[in-house]
Amino acid sequence: MRVGHLRTATLMAIILIFSGNVVLAQGSLTNISVNLSDNGAGAEVIYTFTFTTSATGNGSISGIPDNGKIKFVFPSGFDVSGVDIAQSKNLNLNGGFSGITIAGQAVTLTRDGSGNPVTPSTEVSIAIGVVGNNTAKGSYDVEITTMANSGTEIDEGTTPNFSIAAGALHHFSVVTSGNATAGANFLVAMTAQDFYNNTVTSFSGQATLNDKTGAMSPIISGAFSNGTRSENVAFTKSYSNNQVTVTYDNKSGNSALFNVLSSTLDHFTFDTISSPKTAGTPFNIKITAQDQYNNTVTTFTNSVSLADQSGSLNMTSGNFTAGILNSQSVNITKSKEDNFITANHSGSGKS
């Protein structure tokens, strides 16, 4: 029984000692700041971190030992693989670094023992590079931890949030929806973007607008606001696979392809009819249904009423195909100078 009690006591002692190591608390770094040589998205940057060590450290170790370590953990999306520069920016951290270790998003600097230990409550400033900024603009922070050479954490802290901004204007995103109709407003949504497709909110210029029809208006947009602009444009020429191009200072962007459809039926046009014709001798005519902008109304498939000034032609045509009536035979039986033929439906036209 006594042996059993001794084993239990020994086991309890081991558990207590282990638990004591786990709950060892780190101190808190204070006065933390971060400065970037360039806050543009995707830029290659030198980061300068400044902080003050805590007064107590972890209760066992304080400051930064002469062979201690400093770890910086960057958010996902930052490229730390190229970090090969580390330099103290004040005299409180002297000596050199024996190595820079990269593990995932963590950059760990190891002091080489040639300098003095950093004392508690002391300001430290360190520059590291080169870090590739996140390609997405936004607000980010970096976690900082000081450690003994063994890896035991001493102090920890997090930088204030810093902003990664869009880079310079690189191109435009141009978005349209569906097909356009001649003469009707057609919305074009434009966004000024950097190389990584971040919105360049500082862009407030007026862009040049072009399309394949050469019959679009306006050709200069209104001013962008916060890097975006929605513009109503109109086309007067029907066109298959049209595309809007937005340009400013040799930076451009294209919309997806879309069709410009004709407007509603407005009138009919006749191909030239050679003259003279002989009364009572049939001849063929060609008629095209058109909108107000003289585009072929391809949706028109009805027939029309045909009449002439002699009064001898009064008939209903065959049906149009895609807005065109090819080779319609007519027969005028009365002679008439300066005669012409009229086609009538909801619109009309004469030869």
C-alpha positions in Angstrom: 0.0 0.0 0.0 2.9 2.4 0.8 4.5 1.8 -2.5 1.2 2.6 -4.2 1.0 5.9 -2.4 4.5 6.8 -3.3 3.8 6.2 -7.0 0.7 8.4 -6.9 2.6 11.2 -5.2 5.4 11.1 -7.8 2.9 11.1 -10.7 1.1 14.2 -9.2 4.4 16.0 -8.9 5.2 15.4 -12.6 1.8 16.6 -13.6 2.2 19.8 -11.6 5.6 20.6 -13.0 4.4 20.0 -16.6 1.4 22.2 -16.1 3.6 25.0 -14.7 5.6 25.1 -18.0 2.5 25.3 -20.1 0.9 28.3 -18.4 4.1 30.4 -18.6 2.8 33.7 -20.0 4.6 35.9 -22.5 5.0 39.6 -22.0 3.4 42.2 -24.3 5.3 44.3 -26.7 4.2 47.9 -26.7 4.5 51.0 -28.9 4.4 48.8 -32.0 4.5 50.5 -35.4 5.1 49.4 -39.0 6.4 51.4 -41.9 6.3 50.2 -45.6 8.6 51.6 -48.3 5.7 51.0 -50.7 2.1 50.1 -49.8 1.1 49.2 -53.4 -0.5 45.8 -54.1 2.2 43.3 -55.2 5.1 45.8 -54.6 8.4 44.5 -53.3 8.9 46.3 -50.0 11.2 46.9 -47.1 9.2 46.6 -43.8 10.4 48.5 -40.7 9.1 47.4 -37.4 9.4 49.3 -34.2 8.4 48.1 -30.7 9.3 48.2 -27.0 10.1 45.1 -25.1 8.0 44.4 -22.0 9.2 45.1 -18.4 8.8 41.5 -17.3 9.1 39.3 -20.3 7.7 35.8 -19.6 8.6 36.0 -15.9 11.8 34.0 -16.5 13.4 35.8 -19.5 13.0 39.4 -20.4 14.3 41.7 -23.2 16.0 39.9 -26.1 19.1 37.8 -25.4 22.2 38.4 -27.5 21.5 35.0 -29.3 17.8 35.4 -29.1 15.2 35.4 -32.0 12.6 37.7 -33.4 9.8 36.3 -35.4 7.4 38.2 -37.8 4.3 36.3 -39.1 2.7 37.9 -42.2 -0.8 37.2 -43.3 -1.5 34.8 -46.1 -1.0 36.3 -49.5 2.2 38.2 -48.6 5.4 36.7 -50.3 8.1 36.3 -47.7 10.2 33.8 -49.6 12.6 36.5 -50.8 13.4 38.0 -47.4 17.2 38.0 -47.2 17.9 41.4 -45.6 17.6 42.3 -41.8 19.1 45.4 -40.2 18.7 47.1 -36.9 17.6 50.7 -37.2 18.7 51.9 -33.8 21.6 51.2 -31.4 19.5 49.4 -28.8 19.8 46.2 -30.9 23.4 45.9 -31.9 25.5 43.1 -33.3 24.4 41.0 -36.3 22.1 38.2 -37.3 23.4 34.7 -37.9 20.5 33.6 -40.0 17.1 34.4 -41.5 14.6 31.4 -41.4 11.5 31.3 -43.6 8.7 28.9 -42.6 5.4 29.4 -44.2 4.4 33.1 -43.5 6.9 33.4 -40.7 10.3 35.2 -40.9 12.6 34.5 -37.9 15.8 36.4 -37.3 18.4 34.8 -35.0 21.0 37.1 -33.3 24.6 36.1 -33.7 25.7 36.7 -30.1 28.0 39.5 -31.0 25.8 42.3 -29.6 24.5 43.2 -26.2 21.3 41.8 -24.8 18.3 44.1 -25.3 17.1 45.1 -21.8 13.5 45.2 -20.7 11.3 48.2 -21.7 13.7 49.1 -24.6 12.7 50.3 -28.0 13.9 48.2 -30.9 13.6 49.0 -34.6 14.3 46.4 -37.4 14.0 46.6 -41.1 13.5 43.4 -43.2 13.1 42.8 -46.9 12.3 42.1 -49.5 8.6 41.3 -48.8 6.1 41.0 -51.7 2.9 42.8 -50.7 -0.4 41.0 -50.9 -1.8 41.5 -54.4 -5.3 42.2 -52.9 -5.8 45.7 -51.4 -7.0 45.7 -47.9 -6.1 46.1 -44.2 -3.5 43.8 -42.7 -1.3 43.3 -39.6 1.8 41.3 -38.6 2.4 39.3 -35.5 5.7 39.8 -33.7 7.3 37.4 -31.1 10.6 37.7 -29.3 12.2 34.4 -28.2 15.2 32.9 -26.5 17.5 30.9 -28.7 15.7 27.8 -27.6 12.5 29.1 -29.0 10.9 29.9 -25.7 8.6 32.9 -26.2 9.4 36.1 -24.3 7.2 38.9 -25.6 4.5 39.0 -28.3 2.4 41.7 -30.0 0.6 42.6 -33.2 1.2 45.7 -35.3 -1.6 48.2 -35.9 -3.5 47.6 -39.1 -1.8 48.9 -42.2 -3.3 49.3 -45.7 -2.3 47.8 -49.0 -3.6 50.0 -51.7 -4.3 49.5 -55.4 -1.3 50.1 -57.7 -1.3 52.5 -60.7 -3.9 52.3 -63.4 -3.2 49.3 -65.6 -6.4 48.6 -67.5 -10.2 48.9 -67.3 -12.8 46.3 -66.6 -15.7 46.8 -69.0 -19.0 45.0 -68.3 -22.1 45.0 -70.5 -25.2 42.8 -70.3 -27.1 41.2 -73.2 -27.5 42.8 -76.6 -28.0 46.4 -77.6 -30.8 47.9 -79.7 -30.1 50.7 -82.1 -31.0 54.1 -80.7 -31.7 52.7 -77.2 -29.6 53.3 -74.1 -27.1 50.6 -73.4 -25.4 50.5 -70.0 -21.6 50.1 -69.9 -20.1 49.6 -66.4 -16.4 50.6 -66.3 -13.8 50.1 -63.5 -10.3 51.4 -63.4 -8.0 48.6 -62.2 -4.4 48.0 -61.3 -2.3 45.0 -62.6 -4.0 42.7 -60.0 -7.5 43.8 -60.8 -7.9 46.0 -57.7 -10.1 49.0 -58.2 -8.0 52.2 -58.5 -10.3 54.4 -56.3 -8.1 57.5 -57.0 -9.0 57.5 -60.7 -11.4 60.2 -61.5 -10.6 60.9 -65.2 -12.8 60.8 -68.3 -12.1 57.9 -70.6 -12.4 57.6 -74.4 -15.1 55.2 -75.7 -14.9 53.4 -79.0 -16.7 50.5 -80.7 -16.6 48.5 -83.9 -19.6 50.3 -85.5 -18.1 53.7 -85.4 -21.6 54.9 -84.6 -21.6 55.1 -80.8 -22.3 58.1 -78.6 -20.9 59.5 -76.4 -17.3 58.9 -77.2 -16.0 60.5 -74.0 -17.3 59.2 -70.7 -18.3 61.3 -67.7 -15.9 61.5 -64.8 -15.2 58.4 -62.8 -15.9 58.4 -59.1 -13.9 56.1 -56.8 -12.5 54.4 -59.9 -15.9 53.4 -61.4 -18.3 54.8 -64.0 -21.6 53.5 -65.4 -22.3 55.1 -68.8 -25.4 54.9 -71.0 -24.3 54.7 -74.6 -26.3 54.4 -77.8 -25.6 52.9 -81.3 -27.2 53.9 -84.6 -25.8 51.0 -86.6 -26.7 47.4 -86.2 -23.7 45.1 -85.9 -22.8 41.5 -85.0 -20.1 40.9 -82.3 -19.7 44.5 -81.4 -17.3 45.5 -78.6 -16.8 48.6 -76.5 -13.2 49.7 -75.8 -12.4 52.1 -72.9 -9.1 53.9 -73.0 -7.2 56.5 -70.9 -3.6 57.4 -71.2 -2.9 54.3 -73.3 -4.5 52.0 -70.7 -7.5 50.2 -72.1 -10.1 47.5 -71.6 -12.6 45.7 -73.8 -16.1 44.5 -73.1 -17.4 41.0 -74.1 -18.8 40.7 -77.6 -22.5 41.6 -78.1 -24.9 42.3 -80.9 -26.4 45.7 -81.8 -29.9 44.8 -83.0 -32.0 47.0 -85.3 -34.7 49.2 -83.9 -38.4 48.8 -84.9 -39.7 49.1 -88.5 -39.7 52.7 -89.8 -39.7 52.5 -93.6 -38.9 50.4 -96.7 -36.2 51.0 -99.3 -36.1 49.7 -102.9 -33.0 48.6 -104.9 -32.7 50.8 -108.0 -35.2 49.8 -110.7 -33.8 50.3 -114.2 -35.9 52.5 -116.6 -37.8 52.4 -118.9 -40.0 49.4 -118.3 -42.6 48.1 -120.8 -46.2 48.1 -119.8 -47.5 44.5 -119.3 -44.1 43.0 -119.0 -43.4 41.7 -115.5 -40.1 42.6 -113.8 -38.5 41.9 -110.4 -37.9 44.3 -107.5 -36.0 44.0 -104.2 -37.3 45.7 -101.0 -35.6 46.0 -97.6 -37.4 46.8 -94.3 -35.4 49.3 -92.3 -35.5 51.2 -89.0 -35.0 54.9 -88.6 -31.3 54.5 -88.8 -31.5 52.6 -92.1 -30.6 49.3 -90.4 -32.2 46.2 -91.9 -35.0 45.0 -89.6 -34.1 41.4 -89.7 -37.1 40.4 -87.6 -39.6 41.7 -90.2 -41.1 38.6 -92.0 -44.5 39.9 -93.1 -45.8 40.9 -96.5 -46.5 44.5 -97.8 -49.0 46.2 -100.0 -47.5 47.3 -103.3 -49.0 50.1 -105.5 -47.8 52.5 -108.2 -48.8 55.9 -109.5 -50.4 54.5 -112.7 -53.0 52.7 -110.6 -52.4 49.5 -112.4 -50.3 47.9 -109.6 -52.2 46.9 -106.5 -51.0 43.7 -104.9 -49.8 42.0 -101.8 -46.1 40.9 -101.8 -44.7 37.6 -100.7 -43.3 37.4 -97.1 -40.0 39.0 -96.3 -37.1 36.9 -95.1 -34.9 38.5 -92.4 -36.1 41.9 -93.5 -35.5 41.5 -97.2 -37.9 40.7 -100.1 -35.9 39.4 -103.0 -37.1 39.1 -106.6 -40.7 40.1 -106.1 -42.3 40.0 -109.5 -44.6 42.9 -110.4 -46.5 43.8 -113.5 -47.5 47.4 -114.4 -50.0 47.5 -117.3 -50.3 51.2 -117.8 -47.7 53.6 -119.1 -46.7 56.4 -116.8 -43.8 58.9 -116.8 -41.9 59.3 -113.5 -43.8 56.4 -112.1 -42.8 54.8 -108.7 -43.9 52.0 -106.5 -44.9 52.3 -102.9 -44.7 49.6 -100.2 -46.9 49.9 -97.2 -47.1 48.1 -93.9 -46.7 49.9 -90.5 -43.9 51.8 -92.4 -43.8 52.8 -96.0 -41.3 53.5 -98.7 -41.2 54.2 -102.5 -39.0 53.1 -105.3 
